[in-house]
Amino acid sequence: MRILGICPRIRKEGVCIIAITALRIRILFLGAFFKRVTIDPKHRTLTVASRYFWLLKRKRKYHFKELEAITYGYEDWNDTSWVSFSHDSFDWFTVGIKLRCNREFTLFNFIGDGTFTNNGPLPEWMYWDEYVTDFSGSQEKESRCFVDLLCQMTGKKVVPPNPYAEG
């Protein structure tokens, strides 16, 4: 269900792919935070334009040859997952770029309600009510599609992110 995930809006404009901050994030923070990533295969560039607190603007342009890899990571942000055998995950997928100079930048986070997981000794039918009411967002599918698109356009491989990468 798309409504359960917070993902950037991705569209095609000519030969370019443009990804912008999710509308819900822009509304929630009253437009204080905004990011636009443009992938231009014709000029072989990736441009990241961002705005913080309405005034601080930053624009970075990277040629594909400056990129070493595309970073892709996952974390379960459900705070009860380490306490119980079964839980409903809260997915947090991170997509970014790694430069040849070993610097990393997070492009976007794909966030949303995940699926119910049973890691305990009890059979799954014991949790039938969790399975019946379990809904999950589209964040996993959308993040994977975005990563695949970045890899195809830039010709780079996927690596796990550094947890201390810049936003």
Buried (B, 14 or more C-beta within 10 A) or exposed (E): EEEBBBBBEBEEEEEBBBBBBBEEBBEEEEEBBBBBBBBBBEEBBBBBBBBEEEEEEEEEEBEBEBBBBBBBBBEBEBEEBEEEEBBBBBBBBBBBBBEEEEEBBBBBBBBBBBBBBBEEEEEEEEBEEBEEEBEBBBBBBBBBBBBEBBBEBBEBEBBEBBEEBEE
